[in-house]
Amino acid sequence: MGQRLPNGWRDLFIQLGLFFLAYQAYRVVRGLTDAQDALAFANADRIIDIERALGTFFEPGLQAALLDHAWLIDTANFLYVNTHFIITTSFLVWLYLFRNEHFYFVRNMFMVAMAIALVGYAVYPTAPPRLIPEAGFVDTIATFTSVQQDSDAVGFLVNKYAAVPSMHIGFGLMVAGIGIAATRRRLTRALWMLYPVMIFAVIVITANHFWLDAAAGVAVAAAAAFVASRLLAPVRPEVWSFSASGEAPA
């Protein structure tokens, strides 16, 4: 089995360890923000005020127009719960095993994005739209599936106030960008181009993010790509550049 790994077991455990540390940092930030309910809702109200001032507070109206289409809501609920982890994780595994020369650049990009996002969650904890029914939002996942995202079991894994930035969008955009760059098939490239658009529709339809959260996620993805390519890759171009050979990863 070890012989099938691109760089052996040691390298694999290093990569798993890095992502484990990133998740532990996420849990620490979640612990810091769990008791900041008043601040999280105040920040969400500020986002609503900004969107209203811009004339772009469209989310409740869009969601209300779609609630009668049960198949669409069920699909959005399923995609919200599953794509963030399954598609992103599966893509990273595929990249590590079959496009390993690109993996280390992408890993660095994800690490930078997570670091920026964690700062955002700690400094600006924000309640998601689904927790603000008075603004016209419906928690579709709880209403249509009876799955409580804020239950103790789910809350152990998820920070309910980690709305800004939306890393559903951030990760989705990074995965899609690398997916487009790593394939020459037109159909596959087209599907990757549509992926972030689908994710945006899903997070709005399920009332898990405002569009401003998504915009922040785009900014984080762009910043992470810049840091990984312009600041980190020159340090070890033979390993950390997107076109690296991957002969000596670390």
MARBA-3410 file (N, C-alpha, C, O; in Angstrom, 1 decimal):
250
0.8,-1.2,0.0,0.0,0.0,0.0,0.9,1.3,0.0,0.6,2.2,-0.8 ~ 1.9,1.3,0.9,2.8,2.4,1.0,3.4,2.8,-0.4,3.7,3.9,-0.7 ~ 3.7,1.7,-1.2,4.4,1.9,-2.5,3.4,2.6,-3.5,3.9,3.2,-4.4 ~ 2.1,2.6,-3.2,1.2,3.2,-4.1,1.0,4.7,-3.8,0.5,5.5,-4.6 ~ 1.5,5.1,-2.6,1.4,6.5,-2.3,2.5,7.3,-3.0,3.6,6.8,-3.2
2.2,8.5,-3.4,3.2,9.3,-4.2,4.5,9.5,-3.5,5.6,9.4,-4.2 ~ 4.5,9.7,-2.2,5.7,10.0,-1.5,5.8,9.2,-0.2,6.5,9.7,0.8 ~ 5.1,8.1,-0.1,5.3,7.3,1.1,4.4,7.7,2.3,3.7,8.7,2.2 ~ 4.4,6.8,3.3,3.5,7.0,4.5,3.9,8.3,5.2,3.0,9.0,5.7 ~ 5.2,8.6,5.4,5.6,9.7,6.2,4.9,11.0,5.6,4.4,11.8,6.4
5.0,11.2,4.3,4.5,12.4,3.7,2.9,12.4,3.9,2.4,13.5,4.2 ~ 2.3,11.3,3.8,0.8,11.3,4.0,0.4,11.7,5.4,-0.5,12.5,5.5 ~ 1.2,11.2,6.4,0.8,11.5,7.7,1.1,13.0,8.0,0.4,13.6,8.8 ~ 2.1,13.6,7.4,2.4,15.0,7.5,1.2,15.8,7.0,0.8,16.8,7.7 ~ 0.7,15.4,5.9,-0.5,16.2,5.3,-1.7,16.0,6.2,-2.4,17.0,6.4
-2.0,14.8,6.6,-3.1,14.6,7.5,-2.9,15.4,8.8,-3.9,15.9,9.4 ~ -1.7,15.4,9.3,-1.5,16.2,10.5,-1.7,17.7,10.4,-2.3,18.3,11.3 ~ -1.3,18.2,9.2,-1.5,19.6,9.0,-3.0,20.0,9.0,-3.5,21.0,9.6 ~ -3.8,19.1,8.3,-5.3,19.4,8.2,-5.9,19.1,9.6,-6.9,19.8,9.9 ~ -5.4,18.2,10.4,-5.9,18.0,11.7,-5.6,19.2,12.6,-6.5,19.6,13.4
-4.5,19.8,12.5,-4.1,21.0,13.3,-5.0,22.1,12.9,-5.5,22.9,13.7 ~ -5.3,22.2,11.6,-6.2,23.3,11.1,-7.6,23.1,11.7,-8.3,24.1,12.1 ~ -8.1,21.9,11.8,-9.4,21.6,12.3,-9.4,21.9,13.8,-10.4,22.4,14.4 ~ -8.3,21.6,14.5,-8.3,21.9,16.0,-8.3,23.4,16.2,-8.9,23.9,17.2 ~ -7.7,24.2,15.3,-7.7,25.6,15.4,-9.1,26.1,15.2,-9.6,27.0,15.9
-9.9,25.5,14.3,-11.3,25.8,14.1,-12.1,25.5,15.3,-13.0,26.3,15.7 ~ -11.8,24.4,16.0,-12.5,24.1,17.2,-12.2,25.1,18.3,-13.1,25.5,19.1 ~ -11.0,25.6,18.4,-10.6,26.6,19.4,-11.4,27.9,19.2,-12.0,28.4,20.1 ~ -11.5,28.3,17.9,-12.2,29.5,17.6,-13.7,29.3,17.9,-14.4,30.2,18.4 ~ -14.2,28.1,17.6,-15.6,27.8,17.9,-15.9,28.0,19.4,-16.9,28.6,19.8
-15.0,27.5,20.2,-15.1,27.6,21.6,-15.1,29.1,22.1,-15.8,29.4,23.0 ~ -14.4,29.9,21.4,-14.3,31.3,21.8,-15.5,32.1,21.4,-15.9,33.1,22.1 ~ -16.2,31.6,20.4,-17.4,32.4,19.9,-18.7,31.8,20.3,-19.8,32.4,20.1 ~ -18.7,30.6,20.9,-20.0,30.0,21.3,-20.9,30.8,22.2,-22.1,30.8,22.1 ~ -20.2,31.6,23.1,-21.0,32.4,24.1,-21.3,33.8,23.6,-21.8,34.6,24.4
-20.9,34.1,22.4,-21.0,35.5,21.9,-22.3,35.7,21.0,-22.3,36.2,20.0 ~ -23.4,35.2,21.6,-24.7,35.2,20.8,-25.1,36.7,20.5,-25.4,36.9,19.3 ~ -25.0,37.6,21.5,-25.5,38.9,21.2,-24.7,39.6,20.1,-25.2,40.2,19.2 ~ -23.3,39.4,20.2,-22.5,40.0,19.2,-22.7,39.4,17.8,-22.7,40.1,16.8 ~ -22.9,38.1,17.8,-23.1,37.4,16.5,-24.4,37.9,15.8,-24.4,38.1,14.6
-25.5,38.1,16.6,-26.7,38.6,16.0,-26.6,40.0,15.6,-27.2,40.5,14.7 ~ -25.9,40.8,16.4,-25.7,42.2,16.1,-24.9,42.4,14.8,-25.3,43.2,14.0 ~ -23.9,41.5,14.6,-23.2,41.5,13.3,-24.0,41.1,12.1,-23.9,41.7,11.1 ~ -24.9,40.1,12.4,-25.8,39.7,11.3,-26.8,40.9,10.9,-27.1,41.1,9.8 ~ -27.2,41.6,11.9,-28.1,42.8,11.7,-27.4,43.8,10.9,-28.0,44.5,10.0
-26.1,44.0,11.2,-25.3,45.0,10.4,-25.2,44.6,8.9,-25.3,45.4,8.0 ~ -25.0,43.3,8.7,-25.0,42.8,7.3,-26.3,43.1,6.6,-26.3,43.5,5.4 ~ -27.4,42.8,7.3,-28.7,43.1,6.7,-28.9,44.6,6.4,-29.4,44.9,5.3 ~ -28.4,45.4,7.3,-28.5,46.9,7.1,-27.7,47.3,5.9,-28.1,48.1,5.1 ~ -26.5,46.7,5.8,-25.6,47.1,4.6,-26.3,46.6,3.3,-26.3,47.4,2.3
-26.8,45.4,3.3,-27.4,44.9,2.1,-28.7,45.8,1.7,-28.9,46.1,0.5 ~ -29.5,46.1,2.7,-30.6,47.0,2.5,-30.2,48.3,1.9,-30.8,48.9,1.0 ~ -29.1,48.9,2.5,-28.7,50.2,2.0,-28.2,50.1,0.6,-28.3,51.1,-0.2 ~ -27.6,49.0,0.2,-27.2,48.8,-1.2,-28.3,48.4,-2.1,-28.1,48.3,-3.3 ~ -29.4,48.1,-1.6,-30.6,47.6,-2.4,-30.4,46.2,-2.9,-30.9,45.8,-3.9
-29.6,45.4,-2.1,-29.3,44.0,-2.5,-29.7,42.9,-1.5,-29.2,41.8,-1.5 ~ -30.7,43.3,-0.7,-31.2,42.3,0.3,-32.2,41.4,-0.3,-33.4,41.5,0.0 ~ -31.8,40.6,-1.2,-32.7,39.7,-2.0,-32.9,38.3,-1.5,-33.9,37.7,-1.9 ~ -32.1,37.9,-0.5,-32.1,36.5,-0.1,-33.5,36.0,0.4,-33.9,35.0,0.0 ~ -34.2,36.8,1.3,-35.5,36.2,1.8,-36.5,36.1,0.7,-37.2,35.1,0.6
-36.5,37.0,-0.2,-37.5,37.0,-1.4,-37.2,35.8,-2.3,-38.1,35.1,-2.7 ~ -35.9,35.6,-2.5,-35.5,34.4,-3.4,-35.9,33.1,-2.7,-36.5,32.2,-3.3 ~ -35.6,33.0,-1.4,-35.9,31.8,-0.7,-37.4,31.5,-0.7,-37.8,30.4,-0.9 ~ -38.2,32.6,-0.4,-39.6,32.4,-0.3,-40.2,32.0,-1.6,-41.2,31.2,-1.7 ~ -39.7,32.4,-2.7,-40.2,32.1,-4.1,-39.9,30.6,-4.4,-40.6,30.0,-5.3
-39.0,30.0,-3.7,-38.6,28.6,-4.0,-39.1,27.6,-3.0,-39.0,26.4,-3.2 ~ -39.6,28.0,-1.9,-40.0,27.1,-0.8,-41.0,26.1,-1.2,-41.1,25.0,-0.7 ~ -41.9,26.4,-2.2,-42.9,25.5,-2.6,-42.4,24.4,-3.5,-43.1,23.4,-3.8 ~ -41.2,24.5,-3.9,-40.6,23.5,-4.8,-39.8,22.6,-3.9,-38.6,22.7,-3.8 ~ -40.5,21.6,-3.4,-39.8,20.7,-2.4,-38.6,20.0,-2.9,-37.6,19.8,-2.2
-38.6,19.6,-4.2,-37.5,18.8,-4.8,-36.2,19.7,-4.8,-35.1,19.3,-4.6 ~ -36.5,21.0,-5.1,-35.3,22.0,-5.1,-34.8,22.2,-3.8,-33.5,22.3,-3.6 ~ -35.6,22.4,-2.8,-35.2,22.6,-1.4,-34.5,21.4,-0.9,-33.4,21.5,-0.2 ~ -35.0,20.2,-1.2,-34.4,19.0,-0.7,-33.0,18.8,-1.3,-32.0,18.4,-0.7 ~ -32.9,19.2,-2.6,-31.6,19.1,-3.3,-30.6,20.1,-2.7,-29.4,19.7,-2.4
-31.1,21.3,-2.4,-30.2,22.3,-1.8,-29.7,21.9,-0.4,-28.6,22.0,0.0 ~ -30.7,21.3,0.4,-30.3,20.9,1.7,-29.3,19.8,1.7,-28.3,19.8,2.4 ~ -29.5,18.8,0.7,-28.5,17.7,0.6,-27.1,18.2,0.2,-26.1,17.8,0.8 ~ -27.1,19.1,-0.8,-25.8,19.7,-1.2,-25.1,20.5,-0.2,-23.9,20.4,0.0 ~ -25.9,21.3,0.6,-25.3,22.1,1.6,-24.6,21.2,2.7,-23.5,21.4,3.1
-25.3,20.1,3.1,-24.8,19.3,4.1,-23.6,18.5,3.6,-22.7,18.2,4.4 ~ -23.6,18.1,2.4,-22.6,17.1,1.9,-21.4,17.7,1.0,-20.3,17.2,1.2 ~ -21.7,18.6,0.2,-20.6,19.0,-0.8,-19.4,19.6,-0.1,-18.3,19.4,-0.5 ~ -19.6,20.4,0.9,-18.5,21.1,1.6,-17.4,20.2,2.0,-16.3,20.5,1.9 ~ -17.9,19.0,2.5,-16.9,18.0,3.0,-16.6,17.0,2.0,-15.4,16.6,1.8
-17.6,16.4,1.4,-17.4,15.2,0.6,-16.6,15.6,-0.7,-15.6,15.0,-1.0 ~ -17.1,16.6,-1.4,-16.4,17.0,-2.7,-15.1,17.6,-2.4,-14.1,17.2,-3.1 ~ -15.0,18.5,-1.5,-13.7,19.1,-1.2,-12.7,18.0,-0.7,-11.5,18.0,-1.2 ~ -13.1,17.2,0.2,-12.2,16.1,0.7,-11.8,15.1,-0.4,-10.6,14.8,-0.6 ~ -12.8,14.7,-1.2,-12.5,13.8,-2.3,-11.6,14.4,-3.3,-10.7,13.7,-3.8
-11.8,15.7,-3.6,-10.9,16.3,-4.6,-9.5,16.4,-4.1,-8.5,16.1,-4.8 ~ -9.3,16.7,-2.8,-7.9,16.8,-2.2,-7.3,15.4,-2.2,-6.1,15.3,-2.5 ~ -8.1,14.3,-1.9,-7.5,13.0,-2.0,-7.1,12.6,-3.4,-6.0,12.1,-3.6 ~ -8.0,12.9,-4.3,-7.6,12.6,-5.8,-6.4,13.4,-6.2,-5.5,12.9,-6.8 ~ -6.3,14.7,-5.8,-5.2,15.5,-6.2,-3.9,14.9,-5.6,-2.9,14.9,-6.2
-4.0,14.5,-4.3,-2.8,14.0,-3.7,-2.3,12.7,-4.3,-1.1,12.5,-4.5 ~ -3.2,11.8,-4.7,-2.9,10.5,-5.2,-2.5,10.6,-6.7,-1.6,9.9,-7.2 ~ -3.2,11.4,-7.5,-3.1,11.3,-9.0,-2.5,12.6,-9.6,-2.1,12.6,-10.8 ~ -2.5,13.7,-8.9,-1.9,14.9,-9.4,-1.0,15.5,-8.3,-1.1,16.7,-8.0 ~ -0.2,14.7,-7.8,0.6,15.0,-6.6,1.5,16.3,-6.8,1.8,17.0,-5.8
1.9,16.5,-8.0,2.8,17.6,-8.3,2.1,19.0,-8.0,2.8,20.0,-7.9 ~ 0.8,18.9,-8.0,0.0,20.2,-7.7,-0.5,20.2,-6.3,-0.9,21.3,-5.8 ~ -0.4,19.1,-5.6,-1.1,19.1,-4.2,-0.5,20.1,-3.3,-1.3,20.7,-2.5 ~ 0.8,20.2,-3.2,1.4,21.0,-2.2,1.1,22.5,-2.3,1.0,23.2,-1.3 ~ 1.0,23.0,-3.5,0.5,24.3,-3.7,-0.9,24.5,-3.2,-1.2,25.5,-2.5
-1.8,23.5,-3.5,-3.2,23.6,-3.1,-3.3,23.5,-1.6,-4.1,24.2,-0.9 ~ -2.5,22.6,-1.0,-2.4,22.5,0.5,-2.1,23.8,1.1,-2.7,24.3,2.1 ~ -1.0,24.5,0.6,-0.7,25.8,1.2,-1.8,26.8,1.0,-2.0,27.6,1.9 ~ -2.5,26.8,-0.1,-3.6,27.7,-0.4,-4.7,27.5,0.7,-5.2,28.4,1.2 ~ -5.0,26.2,0.9,-6.0,25.9,1.9,-5.6,26.3,3.3,-6.4,26.8,4.1
-4.4,26.1,3.6,-3.9,26.5,5.0,-4.0,28.0,5.2,-4.4,28.5,6.2 ~ -3.6,28.8,4.2,-3.7,30.2,4.2,-5.1,30.6,4.3,-5.5,31.5,5.2 ~ -6.0,30.0,3.5,-7.4,30.4,3.6,-8.0,30.1,4.9,-8.8,30.9,5.5 ~ -7.7,29.0,5.5,-8.2,28.6,6.8,-7.7,29.6,7.9,-8.5,30.0,8.8 ~ -6.5,30.0,7.8,-5.9,31.0,8.8,-6.7,32.3,8.7,-7.0,32.9,9.7
-6.9,32.8,7.5,-7.6,34.0,7.3,-9.1,33.9,7.8,-9.6,34.8,8.5 ~ -9.7,32.8,7.4,-11.1,32.6,7.9,-11.2,32.5,9.4,-12.2,33.0,9.9 ~ -10.3,31.8,10.0,-10.4,31.7,11.5,-10.3,33.1,12.2,-10.9,33.3,13.2 ~ -9.4,33.9,11.6,-9.3,35.3,12.1,-10.7,36.0,12.0,-11.2,36.7,12.9 ~ -11.3,35.8,10.8,-12.6,36.4,10.6,-13.7,35.9,11.5,-14.5,36.7,12.1
-13.7,34.6,11.8,-14.7,34.0,12.7,-14.5,34.5,14.1,-15.4,34.8,14.9 ~ -13.2,34.7,14.5,-12.9,35.2,15.9,-13.2,36.6,16.1,-13.8,37.0,17.1 ~ -12.9,37.4,15.1,-13.1,38.9,15.2,-14.5,39.3,14.9,-15.0,40.3,15.5 ~ -15.2,38.6,14.0,-16.5,39.0,13.5,-17.5,37.8,13.5,-17.9,37.4,12.4 ~ -17.7,37.2,14.7,-18.7,36.1,14.7,-20.1,36.6,14.2,-20.5,37.7,14.7
-20.7,35.8,13.4,-21.9,36.3,12.7,-23.0,35.2,12.7,-22.6,34.1,12.2 ~ -24.2,35.5,13.1,-25.2,34.5,13.0,-25.7,34.3,11.6,-25.7,35.3,10.8 ~ -25.9,33.1,11.1,-26.4,32.9,9.7,-27.8,33.4,9.6,-28.6,33.4,10.6 ~ -28.3,33.6,8.3,-29.6,34.1,8.1,-30.7,33.1,8.7,-31.7,33.6,9.1 ~ -30.4,31.8,8.7,-31.4,30.9,9.1,-31.8,31.1,10.6,-32.9,30.6,11.0
-31.0,31.8,11.3,-31.3,32.0,12.7,-32.1,33.3,13.0,-32.3,33.8,14.1 ~ -32.5,34.0,11.8,-33.1,35.3,11.9,-34.5,35.2,11.2,-34.6,35.8,10.2 ~ -35.4,34.4,11.7,-36.7,34.3,11.1,-37.5,35.6,11.0,-38.3,35.8,10.0 ~ -37.2,36.5,11.9,-38.0,37.8,11.8,-37.6,38.6,10.6,-38.3,39.6,10.2 ~ -36.5,38.3,9.9,-36.1,39.0,8.7,-36.6,38.3,7.5,-36.4,38.7,6.3
-37.4,37.2,7.7,-38.0,36.5,6.6,-37.3,35.2,6.2,-37.7,34.7,5.1 ~ -36.4,34.8,6.9,-35.6,33.6,6.6,-36.2,32.3,7.2,-36.9,32.3,8.2 ~ -36.1,31.2,6.5,-36.5,29.9,6.9,-35.3,29.0,7.0,-34.5,28.9,6.0 ~ -35.1,28.3,8.1,-34.1,27.3,8.2,-34.6,26.0,7.5,-35.2,25.2,8.1 ~ -34.2,25.9,6.2,-34.8,24.8,5.4,-34.3,23.5,5.8,-35.0,22.5,5.7
-33.1,23.4,6.3,-32.6,22.1,6.7,-33.3,21.6,7.9,-33.7,20.4,8.0 ~ -33.6,22.4,8.9,-34.4,22.0,10.1,-35.8,21.8,9.7,-36.4,20.8,10.2 ~ -36.4,22.6,8.9,-37.8,22.6,8.6,-38.2,21.4,7.7,-39.2,20.7,7.9 ~ -37.3,21.1,6.7,-37.6,20.1,5.7,-37.0,18.7,6.0,-37.5,17.7,5.5 ~ -36.0,18.7,6.9,-35.3,17.4,7.1,-35.3,17.0,8.6,-35.0,15.9,8.9
-35.8,17.9,9.5,-35.8,17.7,10.9,-34.4,17.5,11.5,-34.2,17.0,12.6 ~ -33.3,17.9,10.7,-32.0,17.9,11.2,-31.7,19.3,11.8,-31.7,20.3,11.1 ~ -31.3,19.3,13.1,-31.0,20.5,13.8,-29.5,20.8,13.7,-28.7,20.1,14.4 ~ -29.2,21.8,12.9,-27.7,22.1,12.8,-27.1,22.6,14.1,-25.9,22.6,14.2 ~ -27.9,23.0,15.0,-27.4,23.6,16.2,-27.5,22.6,17.4,-27.4,23.0,18.6
-27.8,21.4,17.1,-27.9,20.4,18.2,-26.5,20.1,18.7,-25.5,20.5,18.1 ~ -26.4,19.5,19.9,-25.1,19.3,20.5,-24.2,18.4,19.6,-23.0,18.7,19.5 ~ -24.8,17.4,19.0,-24.0,16.5,18.2,-23.4,17.2,16.9,-22.2,17.1,16.7 ~ -24.2,18.0,16.2,-23.7,18.7,15.1,-22.9,19.9,15.5,-21.8,20.2,14.8 ~ -23.2,20.5,16.6,-22.5,21.7,17.1,-21.1,21.3,17.5,-20.2,22.2,17.5
-20.8,20.0,17.8,-19.5,19.6,18.2,-18.5,19.7,17.0,-17.3,19.9,17.1 ~ -19.1,19.6,15.8,-18.3,19.7,14.5,-18.3,21.1,13.9,-17.4,21.4,13.2 ~ -19.4,21.8,14.1,-19.6,23.0,13.3,-19.8,24.2,14.2,-20.4,24.2,15.2 ~ -19.2,25.3,13.8,-19.3,26.6,14.5,-20.5,27.4,13.8,-20.4,27.8,12.7 ~ -21.6,27.5,14.5,-22.8,28.1,14.0,-22.6,29.6,13.7,-23.4,30.2,12.9
-21.6,30.2,14.3,-21.4,31.7,14.0,-20.2,31.9,13.0,-19.7,33.0,13.0 ~ -19.8,30.9,12.3,-18.8,31.0,11.3,-19.4,31.3,10.0,-19.3,30.5,9.0 ~ -20.0,32.5,9.9,-20.7,32.8,8.6,-19.8,33.7,7.7,-20.0,33.7,6.5 ~ -18.9,34.5,8.3,-18.1,35.5,7.6,-16.7,35.2,7.8,-16.2,35.3,8.9 ~ -15.9,34.8,6.8,-16.4,34.5,5.4,-17.0,33.2,5.2,-16.9,32.3,6.0
-17.8,33.1,4.1,-18.4,31.8,3.7,-17.3,30.9,3.1,-16.9,31.1,2.0 ~ -16.8,29.9,3.8,-15.8,29.0,3.2,-16.4,27.9,2.4,-15.7,27.2,1.7 ~ -17.8,27.8,2.4,-18.4,27.0,1.3,-18.0,27.6,0.0,-17.6,26.9,-0.9 ~ -18.1,28.9,-0.1,-17.7,29.6,-1.3,-16.2,29.6,-1.5,-15.7,29.4,-2.6 ~ -15.5,29.9,-0.4,-14.0,30.0,-0.5,-13.4,28.7,-1.0,-12.6,28.7,-1.9
-13.8,27.6,-0.3,-13.2,26.3,-0.7,-13.7,25.9,-2.1,-13.0,25.3,-2.9 ~ -15.0,26.1,-2.3,-15.6,25.8,-3.6,-14.9,26.5,-4.8,-14.6,25.9,-5.8 ~ -14.6,27.7,-4.6,-13.9,28.5,-5.6,-12.5,28.0,-5.8,-12.0,27.9,-7.0 ~ -11.8,27.7,-4.7,-10.4,27.2,-4.9,-10.4,25.8,-5.5,-9.5,25.5,-6.4 ~ -11.3,24.9,-5.1,-11.3,23.6,-5.7,-11.7,23.7,-7.2,-11.1,23.0,-8.0
-12.6,24.6,-7.5,-13.0,24.7,-8.9,-11.9,25.3,-9.8,-11.6,24.8,-10.9 ~ -11.2,26.3,-9.2,-10.1,26.9,-10.0,-9.0,25.8,-10.3,-8.5,25.8,-11.4 ~ -8.6,25.0,-9.3,-7.6,24.0,-9.5,-8.2,22.9,-10.4,-7.4,22.4,-11.3 ~ -9.4,22.6,-10.3,-10.0,21.6,-11.2,-10.0,22.0,-12.6,-9.7,21.2,-13.5 ~ -10.3,23.3,-12.8,-10.2,23.8,-14.2,-8.8,23.8,-14.8,-8.6,23.4,-15.9
-7.9,24.1,-13.9,-6.5,24.2,-14.4,-5.9,22.8,-14.6,-4.9,22.6,-15.4 ~ -6.4,21.8,-13.9,-5.8,20.4,-13.9,-6.5,19.5,-15.0,-6.0,18.4,-15.1 ~ -7.4,20.0,-15.7,-8.0,19.2,-16.8,-8.1,19.9,-18.1,-8.2,21.1,-18.1 ~ -8.1,19.1,-19.2,-8.2,19.7,-20.5,-9.6,19.4,-21.1,-9.9,19.9,-22.2 ~ -10.4,18.6,-20.5,-11.7,18.2,-21.0,-12.7,19.4,-20.9,-12.8,19.9,-19.8
-13.3,19.8,-22.0,-14.2,20.9,-22.0,-15.4,20.7,-21.0,-15.8,21.6,-20.3 ~ -16.0,19.5,-21.0,-17.1,19.2,-20.2,-16.7,19.3,-18.7,-17.5,19.9,-17.9 ~ -15.6,18.7,-18.4,-15.2,18.8,-17.0,-14.9,20.2,-16.5,-15.2,20.6,-15.4 ~ -14.2,21.0,-17.4,-14.0,22.4,-17.1,-15.3,23.2,-16.9,-15.4,24.0,-16.0 ~ -16.2,22.9,-17.8,-17.5,23.6,-17.7,-18.2,23.2,-16.3,-18.8,24.1,-15.7
-18.1,22.0,-15.9,-18.8,21.6,-14.7,-18.1,22.3,-13.5,-18.7,22.7,-12.5 ~ -16.7,22.3,-13.5,-16.0,23.0,-12.5,-16.4,24.5,-12.4,-16.5,25.1,-11.4 ~ -16.6,25.1,-13.6,-17.0,26.5,-13.6,-18.3,26.7,-13.0,-18.6,27.8,-12.3 ~ -19.2,25.8,-13.1,-20.6,25.9,-12.6,-20.6,25.6,-11.1,-21.5,26.0,-10.4 ~ -19.6,24.9,-10.6,-19.6,24.5,-9.2,-19.7,25.6,-8.2,-20.6,25.5,-7.3
-18.9,26.7,-8.2,-19.1,27.8,-7.3,-20.5,28.4,-7.4,-21.0,28.9,-6.4 ~ -21.0,28.5,-8.6,-22.3,29.1,-8.8,-23.4,28.3,-8.1,-24.3,28.8,-7.4 ~ -23.3,27.0,-8.2,-24.2,26.1,-7.5,-24.1,26.2,-6.0,-25.1,26.3,-5.3 ~ -22.8,26.3,-5.5,-22.6,26.5,-4.1,-23.3,27.8,-3.6,-23.9,27.8,-2.5 ~ -23.1,28.8,-4.4,-23.7,30.1,-4.0,-25.2,30.0,-3.9,-25.8,30.5,-2.9
-25.8,29.3,-4.9,-27.3,29.2,-4.9,-27.7,28.4,-3.6,-28.7,28.7,-3.0 ~ -26.9,27.3,-3.3,-27.3,26.5,-2.2,-27.2,27.2,-0.9,-28.1,27.1,0.0 ~ -26.2,28.0,-0.6,-26.0,28.7,0.7,-27.1,29.7,0.8,-27.4,30.1,2.0 ~ -27.6,30.3,-0.3,-28.6,31.3,-0.2,-30.0,30.7,0.0,-30.8,31.1,0.9 ~ -30.2,29.6,-0.8,-31.5,29.0,-0.7,-31.8,28.4,0.7,-32.9,28.4,1.2
-30.7,27.8,1.3,-30.9,27.2,2.6,-30.7,28.2,3.7,-30.8,27.8,4.9 ~ -30.5,29.5,3.4,-30.4,30.6,4.4,-29.2,30.3,5.4,-29.3,30.6,6.6 ~ -28.1,29.8,4.8,-27.0,29.6,5.7,-26.0,30.8,5.5,-25.0,30.9,6.3 ~ -26.1,31.6,4.5,-25.2,32.7,4.3,-25.9,33.9,3.6,-26.8,33.6,2.8 ~ -25.5,35.1,3.9,-25.8,36.2,3.1,-24.9,36.3,1.9,-23.8,35.6,1.8
-25.3,37.1,0.9,-24.4,37.2,-0.3,-23.1,37.9,0.1,-22.0,37.7,-0.5 ~ -23.1,38.8,1.1,-21.9,39.4,1.6,-20.9,38.4,2.2,-19.7,38.6,2.1 ~ -21.5,37.4,2.9,-20.6,36.3,3.4,-19.9,35.6,2.2,-18.7,35.3,2.3 ~ -20.6,35.4,1.1,-20.0,34.8,-0.1,-19.0,35.7,-0.7,-17.9,35.2,-1.1 ~ -19.2,37.0,-0.7,-18.2,37.9,-1.3,-16.9,37.9,-0.4,-15.8,37.9,-1.0
-17.1,37.7,0.9,-15.9,37.6,1.8,-15.2,36.3,1.5,-14.0,36.3,1.5 ~ -15.9,35.3,1.2,-15.3,34.0,0.9,-14.5,34.1,-0.4,-13.4,33.5,-0.5 ~ -15.0,34.8,-1.4,-14.3,35.0,-2.6,-13.0,35.8,-2.4,-11.9,35.4,-2.9 ~ -13.1,36.8,-1.5,-11.9,37.6,-1.2,-10.8,36.7,-0.5,-9.6,36.8,-0.7 ~ -11.3,35.8,0.4,-10.3,34.9,1.1,-9.7,34.0,0.1,-8.5,33.8,0.2
-10.4,33.4,-0.8,-9.9,32.5,-1.8,-8.8,33.2,-2.6,-7.8,32.7,-2.9 ~ -9.1,34.5,-3.0,-8.2,35.2,-3.8,-6.9,35.5,-3.1,-5.8,35.4,-3.6 ~ -7.1,35.9,-1.8,-5.9,36.2,-1.0,-5.1,35.0,-0.7,-3.8,35.1,-0.8 ~ -5.7,33.8,-0.5,-5.0,32.6,-0.3,-4.2,32.2,-1.6,-3.1,31.7,-1.5 ~ -4.8,32.4,-2.7,-4.1,32.0,-4.0,-2.9,33.0,-4.2,-1.9,32.5,-4.6
-3.1,34.2,-3.8,-2.0,35.2,-4.0,-0.8,34.8,-3.1,0.3,34.8,-3.5 ~ -1.1,34.5,-1.8,-0.1,34.2,-0.8,0.6,32.9,-1.3,1.9,32.8,-1.2 ~ -0.1,31.9,-1.6,0.5,30.6,-2.0,1.3,30.7,-3.2,2.4,30.1,-3.3 ~ 0.9,31.5,-4.2,1.7,31.6,-5.5,2.8,32.7,-5.5,3.8,32.4,-6.1 ~ 2.6,33.8,-4.8,3.5,34.9,-4.9,4.5,35.0,-3.7,5.6,35.5,-3.8
4.0,34.5,-2.5,4.8,34.6,-1.3,5.4,33.2,-0.9,6.6,33.2,-0.5 ~ 4.6,32.2,-1.0,5.1,30.9,-0.5,5.9,30.1,-1.6,6.9,29.6,-1.3 ~ 5.3,30.1,-2.8,5.9,29.3,-3.9,7.3,29.7,-4.2,8.2,28.8,-4.4 ~ 7.7,31.0,-4.2,9.1,31.3,-4.5,10.1,30.8,-3.4,11.3,30.7,-3.7 ~ 9.6,30.5,-2.2,10.5,30.0,-1.2,11.0,28.6,-1.5,12.2,28.3,-1.3
10.1,27.7,-2.1,10.5,26.4,-2.5,9.8,26.1,-3.8,8.9,25.2,-3.8 ~ 10.2,26.7,-4.9,9.5,26.5,-6.1,9.4,25.1,-6.6,8.5,24.7,-7.3 ~ 10.4,24.3,-6.3,10.5,22.9,-6.8,9.4,22.1,-6.1,9.1,20.9,-6.6 ~ 8.8,22.6,-5.0,7.8,21.8,-4.3,6.5,22.5,-4.2,5.4,21.9,-4.4 ~ 6.5,23.8,-4.0,5.3,24.6,-3.6,4.7,25.3,-4.8,3.6,25.9,-4.6
5.3,25.3,-5.9,4.7,26.0,-7.1,3.6,25.1,-7.7,3.6,23.9,-7.5 ~ 2.6,25.7,-8.3,1.5,24.9,-8.9,2.0,23.9,-9.9,1.4,22.8,-10.0 ~ 3.1,24.2,-10.6,3.7,23.3,-11.6,4.9,22.5,-11.1,5.7,22.0,-11.8 ~ 5.0,22.4,-9.7,6.1,21.7,-9.2,6.2,20.3,-9.5,5.1,19.7,-9.8 ~ 7.4,19.7,-9.4,7.5,18.3,-9.8,7.1,17.4,-8.6,6.7,16.2,-8.8
7.1,18.0,-7.4,6.7,17.2,-6.2,7.6,16.1,-5.8,7.2,15.2,-5.2 ~ 8.9,16.2,-6.1,9.8,15.2,-5.8,10.3,15.2,-4.4,10.7,14.2,-3.8 ~ 10.2,16.4,-3.7,10.6,16.4,-2.3,9.7,17.2,-1.5,10.0,18.2,-0.9 ~ 8.4,16.7,-1.4,7.4,17.4,-0.6,7.7,17.5,0.9,8.4,16.6,1.4 ~ 7.2,18.5,1.5,7.3,18.6,3.0,6.2,19.5,3.5,6.2,19.7,4.7
END
